[in-house]
Amino acid sequence: MLRKDAIESLAKARNGALAVAIMQSEAPWHDAGQADDRYLDVTGCMGAASSIGLGLALAQPDHKVIVLDGDGSLLMQLGSLVTVADSAPANLYHVVFANGVHQSTGNQRLPAQGKFDWCQLALSAGYRKAVSLETPADMDRELPGILNSEGPVLIRLAIDVEEDAVRWPGSKMADEVQRVRAALAA
Amino acid sequence: MSAPAQVLARPVQGSALVEEIKKLGITHVLTVPDSHQKTVLAQLAEGSSPRLLTICTEDEAIGINLGLYAGGQRPMMIIQNNGLYAGLNSIKALSFDARVPLLMMIGEFVRDPAVPSRESRSRAVRMLEPTLETWGVPYYKIEGPEDIGSLARAYHQSIEDRGPVAVIIGARTI
């Protein structure tokens, strides 16, 4: 499925959850009107989205946290699956946009494509649940139930490779961090 | 017969450091374990506040630090010198650029307490202070019990500057 369609489906299901996005999910999340005071872009640190989401989830156990991660990004800090599972935050939903390439740097292939399974990795690391969704219709049907189940849950999305689709939102993480802090303190 | 080597870094009680950490109101201690500070870690592991979390990598710990801070908590990190080198890009992005306080207690793994850090035969020890200086990370040194107050100064500086501050632990804690 196209990334923008997956983003639209996530936006519909968000329901006020805190959100963190990294790399090529950032700009479409802004386009979908979701870059509010409960949201952080992760800039300049591939792989960090799941850890930032974990920190938010531990800090705010009464709020759901959705992490929009990339497969290339998560591979850079794969141990974070184990770290997340160790804390087992019931409010964390880890979405992996899996297109098999490093889109931000020109669609270079990721290692070992087809040789491992994201859902199996998450489950063997200790996530409570892992699901793979292939189409926007699957997402619209399944997401409300998934986001009402106990986390941590990994949601792997089958995303098409797109050419010349690299965009950045131009936001400042420093501003967003303070905005989120203020919103949560209010 | 040569004179005995002068000891520069003297051990600090782990319990005294834990007491300081508690006084600061730290809520979470994120660690990629450090043998130099193992008595600190052991005491933290016995209690429930602050919460001790063992993390797979320094990169992850720095990310969790940001998330906890954004969520209104007061986290800090305990790592070793090698871990500082491993986490530099995350410090750049998730503390400096994101303007997030990051208090790091860094053990000088394999340091000979009789030798100044910069003269150590170990690259891990010798390069720590120059690395922090190159990156513009302010640092304090705890070389003995009289330096323990540096931890509070470092914490308040990290909050005020909204950036990283290091506290270097020169000798193994006891």
Interface residues (C-beta under 8 A of the other chain):
Chain A: V20 L40 T43 G44 C45 G47 A48 A49 S50 S51 I52 G53 L54 G55 L56 A57 L58 A59 Q60 Q77 G79 S80 V82 T83 D86 S87 M173 A174 V177 Q178 V180 R181 L184 A185
Chain B: H28 L53 T54 I55 C56 T57 D59 E60 A61 I62 G63 I64 N65 L66 G67 L68 Y69 A70 G71 G72 Q73 P75 N89 S90 K92 A93 L94 D97 A98 R99 V100 R162
